[in-house]
Amino acid sequence: MGYAAIVLAVMGFGLGVTFRFKVLLPILMLLLIVSIVFTIAQGFNFLSAVLAIIEVQSIVQVGYFFGIVLRTIVAGMRRMRPIL
């Protein structure tokens, strides 16, 4: 499960660096469906399934946030011009 969390975080980071918010929503909906199918297939109880789904969503969103922060920093550095 640790590798899956790393993959989700890197995927969210890549989405944040590359795309805007409109792309994040369909990806989160797809991950919601995949998470529900996965938890049902693994036989999780209700509480474990809800926690797994929340975990997947939050990992991707945090990665996306850090990707947006990096994109903003890089864009700000490109705009800076020397004073003298």
C-alpha positions as CSV (number, residue, x, y, z in Angstrom):
1,M,0.0,0.0,0.0
2,G,3.0,2.3,0.5
3,Y,3.9,2.1,-3.1
4,A,0.4,2.9,-4.1
5,A,0.4,6.0,-1.9
6,I,3.7,7.2,-3.5
7,V,2.3,6.6,-7.0
8,L,-0.9,8.6,-6.1
9,A,1.2,11.5,-4.6
10,V,3.4,11.6,-7.7
11,M,0.4,11.5,-10.0
12,G,-1.3,14.4,-8.1
13,F,2.0,16.4,-8.2
14,G,2.3,15.8,-11.9
15,L,-1.3,16.9,-12.4
16,G,-0.7,20.0,-10.4
17,V,2.4,21.0,-12.4
18,T,0.8,20.2,-15.7
19,F,-3.0,20.9,-15.6
20,R,-5.5,23.3,-14.1
21,F,-8.4,22.5,-11.7
22,K,-10.8,21.4,-14.5
23,V,-8.7,18.3,-15.1
24,L,-8.4,17.4,-11.4
25,L,-12.2,16.8,-10.9
26,P,-12.6,14.1,-13.5
27,I,-9.5,12.3,-12.3
28,L,-10.9,12.4,-8.7
29,M,-14.2,11.0,-9.9
30,L,-12.4,8.2,-11.7
31,L,-10.3,7.5,-8.6
32,L,-13.5,7.5,-6.5
33,I,-15.0,4.8,-8.7
34,V,-11.8,2.8,-8.8
35,S,-11.4,3.0,-5.0
36,I,-15.0,1.8,-4.4
37,V,-14.5,-1.1,-6.7
38,F,-11.2,-2.0,-5.0
39,T,-12.6,-1.9,-1.5
40,I,-15.5,-4.0,-2.5
41,A,-13.2,-6.5,-4.2
42,Q,-11.0,-6.7,-1.2
43,G,-13.9,-7.2,1.2
44,F,-13.3,-4.2,3.4
45,N,-15.9,-3.4,6.0
46,F,-17.7,-0.1,5.7
47,L,-15.4,2.0,7.9
48,S,-12.2,0.7,6.3
49,A,-13.7,1.3,2.9
50,V,-14.6,4.9,3.7
51,L,-11.1,5.5,5.2
52,A,-9.4,4.0,2.2
53,I,-11.4,6.2,-0.2
54,I,-10.7,9.4,1.8
55,E,-7.1,8.5,1.9
56,V,-6.8,8.1,-1.8
57,Q,-8.6,11.3,-2.5
58,S,-6.6,13.3,0.0
59,I,-3.2,12.0,-1.1
60,V,-3.9,13.0,-4.7
61,Q,-5.2,16.4,-3.6
62,V,-2.2,17.1,-1.5
63,G,0.1,16.1,-4.3
64,Y,-1.9,18.4,-6.6
65,F,-1.5,21.3,-4.2
66,F,2.3,20.9,-4.0
67,G,2.3,20.8,-7.8
68,I,0.4,24.0,-8.1
69,V,2.7,25.6,-5.5
70,L,5.8,24.6,-7.6
71,R,4.2,25.8,-10.8
72,T,3.4,29.2,-9.2
73,I,7.0,29.5,-7.9
74,V,8.5,28.7,-11.2
75,A,6.2,31.1,-13.0
76,G,7.1,33.9,-10.5
77,M,10.8,33.2,-11.1
78,R,10.4,33.6,-14.8
79,R,8.7,37.0,-14.5
80,M,11.4,38.4,-12.3
81,R,13.6,40.9,-14.0
82,P,16.8,42.4,-12.7
83,I,16.5,45.8,-11.1
84,L,19.7,47.2,-12.5
